[in-house]
Amino acid sequence: MRRYLFPLILGIVGCAVLIQLGLWQLARADWKEGMLDQITVGIQADPVPLPDAIDPSMKYLPVTVSGTTTGAEIDVLSHTREQGAGYQIVSRFVTDDGRAVLVDRGFVPQEARRLERPPVRLDVTGNLHWPQDASSSTPAPNLDENIWFARDVEAMAASLDTLPVLVVASAIQGDNQGARPMPVAIEGIPNNHLSYAVQWFLIAATWAVMTLALIWRIRQRSY
């Protein structure tokens, strides 16, 4: 019996730890679902006029803003399922009260990128956003070609001389000059906790099988 004691304890403890990790990931999945539901409610709330004071705690706040583009823009490499590769047009936008902000007007296909987009008056409904598009592998912007590979509010604001405020349009009244709004949505927010939980449970099952196999081998050697 002593020969079986150590592998049995190791198997039970290992399985318990792995199962606990799986249960923790299930709890995290429930928490993430609740958070995503809250974000969805916030995104879909009734819009308010662009606040006087704005900070990142207002992320996803639905707003309305009226003003005029200046013709200055940043082209962010993007794609859609329907049209393939293209660009999101982030314009310098001067509001009726004189503030310069960023407005993500939406998507244009590759062939429309170099079309003229002179100053135009627009009424924009959208959401305040501070996207985290960049990763460690994201290239730096190609400033010579005005091609950016991720939206970075601080850097875009510095480039276009605006406040570090981005409104991602969901609807635009006026001539949006071929851009199709790409509203803020939760699809880009990952929730992989359920798959992580399944992985931990599978590892626990493998650990249990290996423990039983080890005990069986010890038992066979005793004969």
Phi, psi and omega in degrees: 000326181297328181297331183272344191296310184296308178298328179293314178297316180299318180294316182294314180296315180299314179297319181298316180296315182293320177295321178297320177297320177296317178296323177296320178293325175297318178296320178296324178297317177297318179298317181294321177299317178297319179296317180295323176297319178296317179297318179299315178300317179296316180299322187268005180292168178293134182289153178238159175301150181305120184298158177291316179250129186229136176214167185299344176294345180268014181309134180080357181301126177285132183222163169238145180208138179240146180169207187223135171289160181253356185095342177277136183209164172240135180254115184257122180303131185207186176198158171231160181295326185279320188249357179075215186288150179183210185218146168265130184266114177254112187257148167286129190225123179259117183286167180298336178266011170092006179271138175264121180229175176261137174233119173278103187279345177121198193260139167232145177291166185306317186291344181263359186299318187269007176293149179292134174231078182290170180307138181210145178275135182222149168249116190247132168246130182190203183229139170296140184209143171233077186293152175245068184281331188280150172231180181296339181263001181287126179294158173291154179301145172270091187291332178296322180262357183057043176246122176251151184251359177197154176273123177232105190301313182298313182292320179294321179296319178295321182292322184258005178057059178230173168294153178282062184228124179241126172253118177268114187291138169251335176206142181226131172258128185121182182278103180276008170055043173089351179280139178251118183307141174241087187299156173298137179213163183276356183300332181277358180264114185289146171221085185259010188295326179296317179294324176296320179298316179300319179298316179297319180294322177294321177295321178298318179296319178297318178300318180295317180296318179296323178296314179297321179295321179295316178298320179297319179295319177298319180294320180295324180292339182282347180270000000 
